[in-house]
Amino acid sequence: MRDVDVDRATLVLEIADGSSEAVAKFRTKDGVTTKTVAVADLLMEISHDMEITTGILPSGTKFYAGTKNSYRIGIQVPTKVRTAEFRLDGGPRAMTVPFPEILFVFTVSEGRILDSRLFACVPPIGRSYDRLYRFPFGNVYEEGNICWGGNILPQINEPIVLDGVVSRFFTSGFSGHLVYGTNMFNPPEGVVNLRTLLEHLVGQEHFPDRILKSSNVTLGMAISHGDNRR
């Protein structure tokens, strides 16, 4: 049996599944010191001493969990007034409305997008228990799965390619077939469906977060993929 060098310090890290914090236990011959640290801060410190390469990350990356070839990534897109095509009753119609702040969550493995989800969010978000909300404008199911229609998603050889996937979502026509009445938002007075919601928002400079309808997903669940039950 090899002798143990009692003068050597040992660092033990304990990270619960889905947790944004780690318990660091620093053991020396004088005893054990325990400290709770943020996983993000821990990774930053480790990266000073070793090379970690993921490729260039997309703009707005909120989190990245996994390896270079198999990972889950969250991309945050700030609120913005956008002109988009909405395919509602009466045919396609271009409308300029404020979009809420958005969080895309992609699961990528070996260059393929295995799962894509989208949630609205009320900033700031960063705590595991922060609630995510339903996207109100269509093309997204209640649990956050994105319906891409006839769009063929590209090979994701590098995470930066997801920038183009995000752009494709906004330039695709929005269909109201996943919005039944007011199931995806809390309606302001006089609003009864997606068409009347859009008409209510035209001309507004800011998206009213109060109309967002809560999902059953938190940021921590999105990071840990605990909301994916396929």
N, C-alpha and C positions, 0 to 999 in steps of 0.2 A: 504493500500500500504506500502511495506517495505521501510524504509529509506535507502538511498544510502550512504555508507561510503565514503565521498569525499577524505579521506586520503588514500584510497586504490588505488594502481596503477593498470591499466588495459593494457594488451597487446593484440592487435588485429593484426592478420596475414591475408594478402590478397595474394592469389596465383592464378594467371590466369591459365586456363587449358593448360597444356603442357609446362608451363614456368619453367625454371630452377632457377628462382629468386622469392623471396617473398618480399612484402612490409610490414615491421613491424612498427606498430604505437603504441608507448608507451605513454599512457595517464595518467597524474597525475593532481593534483589540480593546478599545475603551467602551464599546457598546454599540447600540444601533440608534441612528437618528432618522426619524421619519418626517417626510414633507410631502404635501400635495401640490402638484404642479400641473399646469395646462399642457395637454398633449402637443398643441401647436407650438408652445414655447420650447418644449422638450425637443421636438424635431428641429427647430431652429438652432438650438445649441449643438445637437448632434451633427447637423450639416456643416458646422464650422470645422469639424475634424475628419469628415469623410465625404467622399463624392457621392451625391445622390442625384441621379438624372432621370427626369420624367419626360423630357421634351419640353418645348415652350408651351405654357399653359394658356388657355383662352382668357380673354379679357373678362374680368369680373369673377374669376374662380373663387368660390367661397370655401370649398373643401376638396380634398383629393385623398382617397383612401384605397390602398391596394398596392399593386406592383406596377411596373411599366407596361406590362402586357395585359393585365387584368385589374381593372380599377373601377371605382365609383367616383363621380365628380359632380360637384354642384356649381352651377354658373349663375350668378346673380345679375339681373338686368334691371337697371334703375327705371323708375317711372318716367314716362315720356308721352308726349302727344304724337300720335302716329296716324298716317293715312293708310287704311287697309281696305281690302275688298271683302264685303260681307254678302254671302249668298243666302238671302232670306226670301220670304214670300215676295213675289214681284220681280225676282231676278237679281243679278249681281249689282251691288251699289258700293261705290267708294265713299267712305265716311272718315272724317278726321275727328278722333276722340282721344282722350287721355287713357293710357294703359296703366294699370297698377304696377308696382315693383314686382318682379317675377323671379322665381328660382327654378331653373332647369336642373333635373337630376338624371344623369346618364350612367348606365352600367355598360362598360365596354370590356370585351374579352377577345383577344387575338384579332384585333382590328374590326370587330363587329359590334354594333350597338345591340345589346341584348334586351335592354329595357330603357324606356325614355319616359320621364314624368315631368309635369309642370305644375307649379303652385304659385298663387299670388302670395305676397307677404307684406307685412306692415313693418317698415324699418323702425329702429335697427333690429336685426336678428343676429344671433351669435351664441345664444344659450341653448342647451339641448332641449329645454322644455318650451322654447318659443313656438307658438302655434303657426302652422301654415294654413293657407286658405284656398278655396276653389277658384280656378281661373274662370272669369265670368263670360268670356266672349266666344265660347265654342271651340270645337276641335279637341277638347280635353274631357275625359270621363271624370266622374265625381271623385274617384280614388286617385286621380292625377295622371293616368295613362294618356299619352298623346296619340291621337288618331292622325296618322300622316296621309291618309287617303291614298292616292296613286303615286305619291312621292317615293322615290327609291333613295334610301339613305346611302351615303358614300362609305367607302372603306376608311376606317379611322386609324391611319398609320401613325399619326401623332395627335396628341390631345388638341393642338391648335386647330385641327380640321373641324372640331366641334363649333368653332366660330361660324363657319358656313352653315352648319346644321341649324344653329340658332337663327341665323338670318333667313334661312329657308322657311322656318316656321312663320315668321312675320310676313313674308311675301306670298305665302300660300293664301288662297281665299278661305275666309272663315265661314264655316257652315253652322247653322243653328240647330242641326238635328240632334245634338247632345245636350241642348239646353231646353228643358221641358218646363215651360212657364217660368217660374222663378227659382228652380231647383239649384242654380249655380250662384245665386246672389241674393242679398236682402233688398227687396225692391223699395226704392223711394216712392213717395206718394204719386199715384197715377201710372206707375210702371207695372206692366203685367207680363211682359215677355222680353226676349232679347232685342227685338226691333224697337220697342218703346224705351228700353234702357239706353240704346245707342242714341236715339233721338234726344233723350234727356241729357246725354253727355256731350253732344255736339256743342262746340263753342266754349266748353269749360277748359281751363288751363291745368287743373289738377284733378287726379282721380280721387273721388271721395272714399277713403278707406272704410268708412262706416258701412258701406253697402257690401263689403266682402263677407262671404259666408264661410264660416270655419269648417275646415276639413277635420278628419280624425287623425291627422298626421302632424307630428312635431318635427322640428329640425333634427333632433337626435334620431328619430325613427328614419328620416330620410337618409341620414348619414349611414346608419347601421343597416339600412335596407330592411328594417323590421316590418315595413308596411307592404313588402312584396310577398304575397302568398299566392303562388301560381300552381 
